[in-house]
Amino acid sequence: MSTQYLVLDIGGTFIKYAIMDRKAQFIAQGKVTTDTGSEEAMITSLEGVRDAVADYDYEGVAISMPGRIDTAKGFAHTGGAYNWLHEYPAAEKYGAVFGKPCTVANDGKCAAYAESWFGALADVDYGAVLVLGTGIGGGIVLNKQVLMGSTGGAGELSCFVSNFDAAADPANEVHGMRNYAWTWRISALAISQRFAELKGLEHADGVMLFDAYEAGDEDAKTVVDEYARIAAAGIMSLQAVLDLQRYAIGGGISARPEATSVIAAEVDRIFDAKPNLPFSKPQVVTCQFGNEANLIGALAFHLGRA
């Protein structure tokens, strides 16, 4: 029997888990509900996973989770939606639940690692993953290595500035990032809310938006066109610093081909109109692994493929 690992993807509502082998083949999968409210609630949820996989003989535990994570030290400086999680020895605490060696890594960086391992970025040395969900997750790959940064904070593209005047205006400080951050312009949540506002709806989601876009709805076209322009402009700004070969678009909306194709077309338009830029035009493609990317990338970190 091949060596097995327990791999977890900790989200705000569920912990998805899988038993996987060294080649990232799934042997078993499941999920348990979780609670963002306290350490005790988290430990209880992890104990639920432990009990669910009690019949499997796994050698280690690989965890994908939100927050600014120092994977080398197994330390979570922050925990995203887990507000209680601050300067926390996550690998030690969580590993103790299972009695196994444990690694922890940021969920966006896990997605980037998965796509770099044998997904949409596998054949390039320089790339990025943009996971469009409630915010913008993902990560940056340089020379086939996921960029971690000095404290684990590299690639936090939700905070990427899309309006420098607004970011520099002291009047906006009380509003957080809403008036100037990329996440409030191109995340799935942002564009869905924009569509709902234009249509006078209480709620909309990416499926509704792109269904309406396909049907020729003018409000949907307005939202999608703006999404493509702001995404492409952000990619151009990133290119000035990183000069990547390829950007892979992920998240639930990436299941719709238009979510990627409209960005790719706008990137072509911008770069073709500016042929003398001192950096290259990148490809824009769709991520390969979808909702399984965080699990695959967490295993890659655990196996030391970084």
C-alpha positions as CSV (number, residue, x, y, z in Angstrom):
1,M,0.0,0.0,0.0
2,S,1.3,3.5,-0.9
3,T,2.1,6.0,1.9
4,Q,-1.0,8.0,2.8
5,Y,-1.6,11.5,4.2
6,L,-4.5,13.3,5.7
7,V,-5.0,16.7,4.0
8,L,-7.4,19.4,5.2
9,D,-8.7,22.6,3.7
10,I,-10.0,24.8,6.5
11,G,-12.7,27.2,5.4
12,G,-15.1,29.5,7.1
13,T,-18.0,27.0,7.0
14,F,-16.5,23.6,6.4
15,I,-13.3,21.7,6.8
16,K,-12.8,19.6,3.7
17,Y,-10.5,16.6,4.2
18,A,-9.0,13.9,2.1
19,I,-6.8,10.9,2.4
20,M,-4.3,11.2,-0.4
21,D,-1.1,9.4,-1.6
22,R,2.2,11.0,-2.6
23,K,1.0,11.6,-6.2
24,A,-2.0,13.5,-5.0
25,Q,-4.5,10.7,-5.8
26,F,-7.6,10.9,-3.7
27,I,-8.4,7.8,-1.7
28,A,-11.2,9.2,0.4
29,Q,-12.9,12.6,0.9
30,G,-15.4,14.3,3.2
31,K,-16.1,17.4,5.1
32,V,-17.3,18.5,8.6
33,T,-18.8,21.8,9.7
34,T,-16.6,24.2,11.5
35,D,-17.0,27.3,13.7
36,T,-14.9,30.4,13.4
37,G,-15.6,31.6,16.9
38,S,-12.9,30.1,19.1
39,E,-9.9,27.8,19.4
40,E,-12.0,25.3,21.2
41,A,-14.6,25.2,18.4
42,M,-11.8,24.6,15.9
43,I,-10.2,21.8,17.9
44,T,-13.7,20.2,18.2
45,S,-14.0,20.3,14.4
46,L,-10.6,18.8,13.9
47,E,-11.5,16.0,16.3
48,G,-14.5,15.3,14.1
49,V,-12.1,14.9,11.1
50,R,-9.8,12.7,13.2
51,D,-12.8,10.4,14.1
52,A,-14.0,10.3,10.5
53,V,-10.6,8.9,9.2
54,A,-9.9,6.7,12.2
55,D,-9.7,3.6,9.9
56,Y,-6.9,5.0,7.8
57,D,-3.2,4.8,8.4
58,Y,-1.7,8.1,7.4
59,E,1.8,9.4,8.1
60,G,1.2,13.1,8.4
61,V,-1.3,15.9,8.2
62,A,-1.2,18.7,5.6
63,I,-3.4,21.7,6.2
64,S,-4.5,24.6,4.0
65,M,-5.9,27.5,6.0
66,P,-6.6,31.3,5.7
67,G,-4.3,33.8,7.1
68,R,-0.7,35.0,7.0
69,I,1.1,31.7,7.6
70,D,4.8,31.0,8.2
71,T,4.9,27.5,6.8
72,A,8.5,26.8,7.7
73,K,7.8,27.5,11.4
74,G,4.3,26.1,11.4
75,F,3.1,29.5,12.7
76,A,-0.1,31.5,11.9
77,H,0.4,35.2,12.4
78,T,-3.3,35.7,11.5
79,G,-6.2,33.5,10.6
80,G,-8.5,35.3,8.1
81,A,-12.1,34.7,9.3
82,Y,-10.7,33.1,12.5
83,N,-10.3,36.4,14.3
84,W,-9.1,34.7,17.5
85,L,-6.2,33.2,15.7
86,H,-3.2,35.5,16.2
87,E,0.5,34.6,16.6
88,Y,-0.6,31.0,17.0
89,P,1.5,27.8,16.8
90,A,-1.0,26.1,14.4
91,A,1.1,23.2,13.2
92,E,1.9,22.2,16.8
93,K,-1.6,22.6,18.1
94,Y,-3.4,20.9,15.2
95,G,-0.8,18.2,14.9
96,A,-1.4,17.3,18.5
97,V,-5.1,16.5,17.7
98,F,-4.0,13.8,15.3
99,G,-0.7,12.8,16.9
100,K,1.1,13.2,13.6
101,P,3.6,15.6,12.0
102,C,1.7,18.5,10.6
103,T,2.3,21.4,8.2
104,V,0.2,24.5,7.6
105,A,0.1,26.8,4.6
106,N,-1.9,29.7,3.4
107,D,-4.9,28.5,1.2
108,G,-4.1,30.9,-1.7
109,K,-0.5,29.7,-1.8
110,C,-1.7,26.1,-1.7
111,A,-3.8,26.8,-4.8
112,A,-0.8,28.3,-6.5
113,Y,1.4,25.4,-5.6
114,A,-1.2,22.9,-6.9
115,E,-1.4,24.6,-10.2
116,S,2.4,24.8,-10.4
117,W,2.9,21.2,-9.5
118,F,0.9,19.7,-12.3
119,G,-1.9,22.1,-13.2
120,A,-2.3,25.2,-15.2
121,L,1.2,26.6,-14.4
122,A,3.1,23.3,-14.6
123,D,4.9,24.1,-17.8
124,V,6.0,27.7,-16.8
125,D,8.6,29.0,-14.3
126,Y,6.8,32.3,-13.6
127,G,3.1,32.6,-12.9
128,A,0.3,33.5,-10.6
129,V,-3.0,32.2,-9.5
130,L,-6.0,34.5,-8.9
131,V,-8.8,32.8,-6.9
132,L,-11.8,35.0,-7.2
133,G,-14.2,34.4,-4.3
134,T,-15.2,36.5,-1.3
135,G,-11.9,38.2,-1.9
136,I,-8.9,37.4,-4.1
137,G,-6.9,34.5,-3.0
138,G,-4.0,33.0,-4.8
139,G,-0.2,33.2,-4.9
140,I,2.8,34.0,-7.0
141,V,5.3,31.4,-8.5
142,L,8.8,32.6,-9.3
143,N,11.3,30.1,-10.7
144,K,8.9,27.3,-9.9
145,Q,8.8,28.3,-6.2
146,V,5.8,29.7,-4.4
147,L,6.7,33.2,-3.2
148,M,6.3,33.3,0.6
149,G,7.7,36.7,1.5
150,S,9.6,37.7,4.6
151,T,6.7,36.9,7.0
152,G,4.4,34.7,4.8
153,G,2.5,37.7,3.4
154,A,3.5,37.7,-0.3
155,G,0.8,37.4,-2.9
156,E,-2.1,38.8,-0.8
157,L,-3.7,40.2,-3.9
158,S,-7.0,41.2,-2.2
159,C,-5.0,44.2,-0.8
160,F,-3.6,45.1,-4.2
161,V,-4.3,48.8,-4.7
162,S,-6.5,49.6,-7.7
163,N,-7.0,53.3,-6.9
164,F,-4.0,55.1,-5.6
165,D,-5.7,58.4,-4.9
166,A,-8.3,56.7,-2.8
167,A,-5.7,54.7,-0.9
168,A,-3.7,57.8,-0.1
169,D,-6.8,59.8,1.0
170,P,-7.0,59.9,4.9
171,A,-10.8,60.2,4.6
172,N,-10.9,56.6,3.4
173,E,-9.0,55.1,6.3
174,V,-12.2,54.4,8.3
175,H,-13.7,52.5,5.4
176,G,-10.9,49.9,5.2
177,M,-10.0,48.8,1.7
178,R,-13.4,49.2,0.1
179,N,-12.6,52.3,-1.8
180,Y,-9.3,51.3,-3.2
181,A,-8.5,47.6,-3.1
182,W,-8.6,45.2,-6.1
183,T,-10.8,42.8,-4.2
184,W,-13.7,45.3,-4.2
185,R,-13.5,45.5,-7.9
186,I,-13.1,42.0,-9.3
187,S,-13.8,39.4,-6.6
188,A,-16.8,37.2,-7.3
189,L,-18.5,38.8,-4.3
190,A,-17.8,42.3,-5.6
191,I,-19.1,41.8,-9.1
192,S,-22.2,39.9,-7.9
193,Q,-23.1,42.7,-5.5
194,R,-22.6,45.3,-8.3
195,F,-25.0,43.3,-10.5
196,A,-27.5,43.1,-7.7
197,E,-27.4,46.8,-7.2
198,L,-27.9,47.6,-10.9
199,K,-30.9,45.1,-11.1
200,G,-32.4,46.2,-7.8
201,L,-32.0,42.7,-6.3
202,E,-31.4,41.8,-2.7
203,H,-28.9,39.2,-3.7
204,A,-27.1,37.9,-6.8
205,D,-24.3,35.5,-7.4
206,G,-21.8,34.7,-10.2
207,V,-24.1,32.2,-11.9
208,M,-26.8,34.7,-12.1
209,L,-24.4,37.4,-13.4
210,F,-22.9,35.3,-16.2
211,D,-26.2,33.7,-17.1
212,A,-27.5,37.3,-17.7
213,Y,-24.3,38.2,-19.5
214,E,-24.8,35.3,-21.9
215,A,-28.4,36.3,-22.5
216,G,-27.3,39.8,-23.5
217,D,-28.4,41.7,-20.4
218,E,-27.0,45.2,-20.5
219,D,-26.5,45.6,-16.8
220,A,-24.6,42.3,-16.7
221,K,-22.5,43.5,-19.7
222,T,-21.7,46.7,-17.8
223,V,-20.5,44.7,-14.7
224,V,-18.5,42.1,-16.7
225,D,-16.9,44.7,-19.0
226,E,-15.7,46.7,-15.9
227,Y,-14.5,43.5,-14.2
228,A,-12.4,42.6,-17.3
229,R,-10.9,46.1,-17.6
230,I,-10.0,46.3,-13.9
231,A,-8.6,42.8,-13.8
232,A,-6.5,43.4,-16.9
233,A,-5.2,46.7,-15.6
234,G,-4.2,45.0,-12.4
235,I,-2.4,42.3,-14.3
236,M,-0.5,45.0,-16.2
237,S,0.6,46.6,-12.9
238,L,1.7,43.2,-11.6
239,Q,3.6,42.5,-14.8
240,A,5.7,45.7,-14.2
241,V,7.0,44.2,-11.0
242,L,6.9,40.4,-11.7
243,D,7.0,39.9,-15.5
244,L,5.2,36.5,-15.3
245,Q,4.4,34.1,-18.1
246,R,0.9,33.1,-17.1
247,Y,-2.0,34.0,-14.8
248,A,-4.5,31.3,-13.9
249,I,-8.0,32.3,-12.8
250,G,-9.7,30.2,-10.2
251,G,-12.6,30.3,-7.8
252,G,-16.2,29.2,-8.3
253,I,-16.8,31.7,-11.2
254,S,-13.9,30.2,-13.1
255,A,-16.3,27.3,-14.0
256,R,-17.8,29.8,-16.5
257,P,-15.5,30.2,-19.5
258,E,-16.4,33.9,-19.8
259,A,-14.9,34.6,-16.4
260,T,-11.4,34.0,-17.8
261,S,-11.9,34.8,-21.5
262,V,-13.1,38.4,-21.0
263,I,-9.9,39.0,-18.9
264,A,-7.7,37.4,-21.5
265,A,-9.3,39.5,-24.3
266,E,-8.8,42.7,-22.3
267,V,-5.2,41.8,-21.5
268,D,-4.6,41.3,-25.2
269,R,-6.2,44.6,-26.0
270,I,-4.2,46.6,-23.4
271,F,-0.8,45.0,-24.2
272,D,-1.3,45.1,-28.0
273,A,-2.1,48.8,-27.7
274,K,1.1,49.4,-25.8
275,P,3.8,47.5,-27.8
276,N,6.7,49.2,-26.2
277,L,6.1,48.2,-22.6
278,P,9.3,47.0,-21.0
279,F,7.8,43.7,-19.9
280,S,6.0,40.8,-21.6
281,K,2.3,40.2,-22.3
282,P,1.2,37.1,-20.2
283,Q,-1.2,34.4,-21.0
284,V,-4.5,34.3,-19.0
285,V,-6.0,30.8,-18.5
286,T,-8.3,29.0,-16.2
287,C,-7.1,27.0,-13.2
288,Q,-7.2,23.2,-13.6
289,F,-8.0,22.0,-10.1
290,G,-11.0,24.1,-8.9
291,N,-12.1,23.3,-5.4
292,E,-9.5,20.6,-4.9
293,A,-6.5,22.9,-5.5
294,N,-6.1,23.8,-1.8
295,L,-5.9,20.1,-0.8
296,I,-3.4,19.3,-3.6
297,G,-1.2,22.3,-2.7
298,A,-1.3,21.6,1.0
299,L,0.0,18.1,0.3
300,A,2.8,19.5,-1.9
301,F,3.9,21.8,0.9
302,H,3.9,18.8,3.3
303,L,6.0,16.7,0.9
304,G,8.6,19.5,0.8
305,R,8.1,20.2,-2.9
306,A,8.6,24.0,-2.2
